Amino acid sequence: MENTLKNYAAYLEEQELAEGTVDIYLRYTNQIEQYTAEKGISKKMILAYKESLRKRRVAPATVNLIVIAVNKYLKYAGYRECTV
């Protein structure tokens, strides 16, 4: 996973994203990797993660940012069918 995240970080930087944006995307990528570590990545797990954010009363704008970041990673990692 560490190698994948390094490659993903390089990919984000190649897209000329701001340093802060890259940091945010990597933070949420780490969170989704940890959340799905035991059961694996699936659309069901991504939806459950999104619901867990709502239950923790994360602000809707923040949830949207997280979904954007997670979807970008899922597409990069070959899990396009898991995007929400």
C-alpha positions, 0 to 999 in steps of 0.5 A: 500500500505504501508504494501505491500511495507514493505513486498516487502522490506523484500522480497528483503532483503531476496533475499540478494540484496545489500542495494543500490539495494533494495533502488533503487527498492523501489524508482521505486516501489513507482513511479509506484504505484503513476503513476498507483494510479488512474487508477490501474495497467495494462499492458497499464499503465506500457507501458505508464509509460515507454513511459513517461520516454522516453519522459522525456529523461531518459537515456536508461540504466536507463529506463532498470533499472526501467523496471527491478525493476518494473517487479520484483515488478509486479511479486511479487504483482501478476501482472505478466501479466503486465510485459514489 
